[in-house]
Amino acid sequence: MQELDKAMTELNNIDCKNQGITWLDKENHIDEVKFCESYLQQYDLKCINGSFFSIDGFVSDGEIEKNIYNIIKNHVARNVSKKVKQLLEVLRFESYSEELPIQVDRIHVKNGTIFLNEMFSSKKEFCLNRLPIKYNPQIEQPKAWIEKLRAEKEDIFLWCLEGLKRLLKNNYEFTISEKASQNLYHAMEDGNNIISFMKADDFIKLESATMTTSKKLYGCYCHWCDENVEKPISAKSFISYLKQSEKEYNIQYSTNILSETGKKARDFKGIYIKIRM
């Protein structure tokens, strides 16, 4: 947030009468929408499920309130605290973002993105789970730790936590092995029940020249969750994940299929439902 403080200080020092601060009128009244638009131009934020996130991860309400206060304190004479909270709430609307899609093929780290195929990109994406550690492919793999993981598979998550502690002491840098990639994939499968659903050949079948509507497929997924005591994710996240995984499952998303009612509907080609809904 240091860059934001600097940018907002410069913005705050602009002569309101000469060059004009767009969010202040002649009576020094704040236009809340224009203020939030200006704020987001200086610092890219998304509000997801009521919480703020920058490209580097979670940003607390307190941090944003502090910045808002520093910006407006020279322009508001009364009820400053109330105005700060009002602007924070308007900022939630202005920066609103829908739920981010589930991504099971990558890890978000401090200096970029690691993919499970061991490719690394310095490009950052908005996410809800960025690790506060740097990836460095030149660092020697922690062989002793990996051997312990192999020997004590039942305690893998405890060893992972211990490994993360060591990584934090190692200047926030690490590398990843093929075995670790596999372990990570299995951990992600445990956290994303769509992967398990797509393997449920008694519910669905992946086969070319077949298709099913998105609505029916999601209904089948919910039925599978009910049978397996799993909690289904939202329909939007479910469809988003399958669209991202088209190549993996050899399926294709379409918006141009005729439903049973004769209307165009969204569907997936290359998959059909085996159970009677």
Secondary structure by P-SEA (a helix, b strand, c coil): caaaaaaaaaaaacccccccccccccccccaaaaaaaaaaaabbbbbcccccccccccccaaaaaaaaaaacccccccaaaaaaaaaaaaaaaaaccccccccccccccccbbbccccccccccccccccccbbbbcccccaaaaaaaaaacccaaaaaaaaaaaaaaaccccccccaaaaaaaaaaaaaacaaaaaaaccccccccccccccaaaaaaaaaaaaaaaccccccaaaaaaaaaaacccccbbbbccccccccbbbbbbccccccccc
